[in-house]
């Protein structure tokens, strides 16, 4: 029994250090979902190019849902791993790149839209890596979730074989996605310059 114990720092009492929690294994449900997301992307591309648009839409929605699930599960069950931190954004960008390029190939989406979105996505990724190497952490953009949601909705609308009267609404959503994508990219640069 400890007597006259004076707490010092969190996890230490009178020289006694609490054991460090074991790191979660890389083989866990969130990482499996992330890996499956990457593996299914070629099937998604084939469905688009083969003009199985409803199937492509269904697969795209399923992949976006797993993107949400793997992050939620990892945080809720303390299963965040270095593999997941790397693989999850790779899976996200790979899926969006595959979707946009596939829509370009079948001729339903202007190429410039894909160029703008991908330059922003990969440009900011490289920028954050450079800042990290300099010891600066660039916080997530405030509009990041809005950007991701708009991109997903816009791509989903383009994947569905909708009647012609939906062309304009679909295009407006895609334009909104492009605007927010560029705006959040600019916000990253502004926030990084404000850091001491």
Secondary structure per residue as TSV (DSSP state, phi and psi in degrees):
chain	resnum	aa	ss	phi	psi
A	1	X	-	360.0	130.6
A	2	X	-	-83.6	135.9
A	3	X	-	-119.4	153.6
A	4	X	S	48.8	48.1
A	5	X	-	-82.7	128.3
A	6	X	-	-114.8	114.5
A	7	X	B	-67.2	140.4
A	8	X	-	-111.4	-102.5
A	9	X	S	-91.4	164.1
A	10	X	T	-60.0	131.0
A	11	X	T	89.7	-2.1
A	12	X	E	-131.6	133.5
A	13	X	E	-137.6	115.3
A	14	X	T	50.6	45.4
A	15	X	T	83.5	-3.4
A	16	X	E	-92.5	121.6
A	17	X	E	-99.9	129.6
A	18	X	-	-66.1	143.6
A	19	X	-	-63.0	141.0
A	20	X	-	-73.1	129.5
A	21	X	-	-60.1	140.6
A	22	X	-	-67.0	141.9
A	23	X	-	-68.9	140.0
A	24	X	-	-65.8	148.8
A	25	X	-	-68.0	147.7
A	26	X	S	-66.8	-23.4
A	27	X	S	-88.3	84.5
A	28	X	S	-139.8	170.7
A	29	X	H	-58.2	-48.0
A	30	X	H	-58.3	-42.2
A	31	X	H	-68.8	-34.1
A	32	X	H	-63.8	-43.6
A	33	X	H	-62.9	-41.5
A	34	X	H	-62.8	-44.3
A	35	X	H	-64.1	-41.4
A	36	X	H	-62.8	-37.1
A	37	X	H	-59.7	-43.1
A	38	X	H	-66.7	-41.9
A	39	X	H	-68.2	-27.6
A	40	X	H	-84.2	-15.0
A	41	X	H	-55.7	-43.9
A	42	X	H	-59.0	-36.7
A	43	X	H	-63.3	-42.8
A	44	X	H	-59.2	-45.6
A	45	X	H	-61.3	-43.7
A	46	X	H	-61.6	-41.1
A	47	X	H	-61.9	-40.4
A	48	X	H	-65.6	-49.4
A	49	X	H	-67.3	-27.2
A	50	X	T	-87.1	3.7
A	51	X	T	67.2	29.1
A	52	X	-	-95.6	69.6
A	53	X	H	-68.7	-38.0
A	54	X	H	-65.9	-39.6
A	55	X	H	-64.4	-42.1
A	56	X	H	-61.3	-42.2
A	57	X	H	-61.4	-44.3
A	58	X	H	-61.8	-42.9
A	59	X	H	-65.6	-40.8
A	60	X	H	-61.0	-45.6
A	61	X	H	-61.8	-43.8
A	62	X	H	-60.8	-41.2
A	63	X	H	-67.6	-37.7
A	64	X	H	-67.3	-36.1
A	65	X	H	-65.9	-43.1
A	66	X	H	-64.6	-30.6
A	67	X	H	-61.3	-42.1
A	68	X	H	-70.2	-41.9
A	69	X	H	-65.3	-45.3
A	70	X	H	-63.7	-37.3
A	71	X	H	-67.8	-43.8
A	72	X	H	-62.8	-44.3
A	73	X	H	-65.7	-42.9
A	74	X	H	-60.0	-42.6
A	75	X	H	-73.7	-40.7
A	76	X	H	-67.6	-35.4
A	77	X	T	-104.6	12.0
A	78	X	T	55.2	49.1
A	79	X	-	-113.5	24.6
A	80	X	-	-72.2	125.0
A	81	X	-	-126.7	163.4
A	82	X	H	-62.7	-37.3
A	83	X	H	-60.1	-45.6
A	84	X	H	-64.1	-38.1
A	85	X	H	-62.6	-32.1
A	86	X	H	-87.0	-46.8
A	87	X	H	-71.2	-34.9
A	88	X	H	-63.3	-51.4
A	89	X	H	-64.8	-31.0
A	90	X	H	-63.3	-44.5
A	91	X	H	-62.2	-42.0
A	92	X	H	-60.3	-49.8
A	93	X	H	-69.9	-34.5
A	94	X	H	-64.9	-41.7
A	95	X	H	-66.0	-47.1
A	96	X	H	-65.3	-40.2
A	97	X	H	-61.6	-46.4
A	98	X	H	-61.2	-41.6
A	99	X	H	-65.4	-48.9
A	100	X	H	-65.1	-45.7
A	101	X	H	-64.8	-38.8
A	102	X	H	-62.5	-40.9
A	103	X	H	-66.7	-32.3
A	104	X	H	-64.7	-45.2
A	105	X	H	-62.0	-40.0
A	106	X	T	-84.0	-0.5
A	107	X	T	82.4	21.5
A	108	X	S	-104.9	-7.6
A	109	X	S	-133.2	131.0
A	110	X	-	-60.6	141.3
A	111	X	H	-63.1	-32.8
A	112	X	H	-63.2	-30.1
A	113	X	H	-62.1	-47.2
A	114	X	H	-62.1	-42.3
A	115	X	H	-61.7	-46.9
A	116	X	H	-61.2	-48.0
A	117	X	H	-64.6	-45.6
A	118	X	H	-70.9	-36.9
A	119	X	H	-61.6	-42.8
A	120	X	H	-63.7	-49.9
A	121	X	H	-60.0	-53.0
A	122	X	H	-75.3	-30.5
A	123	X	H	-63.9	-45.5
A	124	X	H	-68.5	-35.2
A	125	X	H	-60.6	-46.5
A	126	X	H	-64.5	-41.6
A	127	X	H	-60.1	-44.5
A	128	X	H	-65.1	-36.6
A	129	X	H	-65.8	-40.6
A	130	X	H	-64.2	-44.7
A	131	X	H	-63.3	-38.1
A	132	X	H	-63.9	-39.1
A	133	X	H	-66.5	-23.8
A	134	X	T	-89.3	3.3
A	135	X	T	86.5	12.3
A	136	X	-	-110.1	128.1
A	137	X	-	-99.1	117.2
A	138	X	-	-85.9	115.1
A	139	X	-	-66.7	157.2
A	140	X	-	-61.8	141.8
A	141	X	-	-65.8	144.0
A	142	X	T	-62.0	-30.5
A	143	X	T	-96.3	14.2
A	144	X	H	-58.4	-44.3
A	145	X	H	-68.2	-37.2
A	146	X	H	-63.7	-43.0
A	147	X	H	-59.9	-48.6
A	148	X	H	-61.8	-42.3
A	149	X	H	-64.8	-45.6
A	150	X	H	-63.2	-41.9
A	151	X	H	-61.4	-44.2
A	152	X	H	-64.6	-44.4
A	153	X	H	-64.7	-43.2
A	154	X	H	-62.1	-47.1
A	155	X	H	-63.0	-41.2
A	156	X	H	-59.6	-41.6
A	157	X	H	-63.7	-38.0
A	158	X	H	-73.9	-25.6
A	159	X	H	-76.3	-32.9
A	160	X	S	-74.6	134.6
A	161	X	-	-76.9	77.4
A	162	X	-	-87.7	161.2
A	163	X	-	-64.4	162.1
A	164	X	T	-59.5	-31.0
A	165	X	T	-67.8	-12.9
A	166	X	H	-87.7	-2.5
A	167	X	H	-61.0	-46.1
A	168	X	H	-65.7	-50.0
A	169	X	H	-57.4	-40.0
A	170	X	H	-63.0	-41.8
A	171	X	H	-65.7	-39.4
A	172	X	H	-64.9	-39.4
A	173	X	H	-64.9	-41.1
A	174	X	H	-63.8	-41.3
A	175	X	H	-62.1	-41.0
A	176	X	H	-61.5	-39.9
A	177	X	H	-62.5	-41.2
A	178	X	H	-64.4	-45.4
A	179	X	H	-61.3	-48.0
A	180	X	H	-66.4	-36.0
A	181	X	H	-61.0	-46.2
A	182	X	H	-66.9	-41.8
A	183	X	H	-62.6	-44.7
A	184	X	H	-67.2	-33.0
A	185	X	H	-63.2	-44.3
A	186	X	H	-63.4	-36.2
A	187	X	H	-63.5	-38.6
A	188	X	H	-56.9	-48.0
A	189	X	H	-64.5	-41.4
A	190	X	H	-64.1	-46.2
A	191	X	H	-62.9	-38.4
A	192	X	H	-67.3	-32.8
A	193	X	H	-73.4	-23.0
A	194	X	H	-79.8	-15.0
A	195	X	-	-70.2	144.0
A	196	X	-	-67.2	360.0
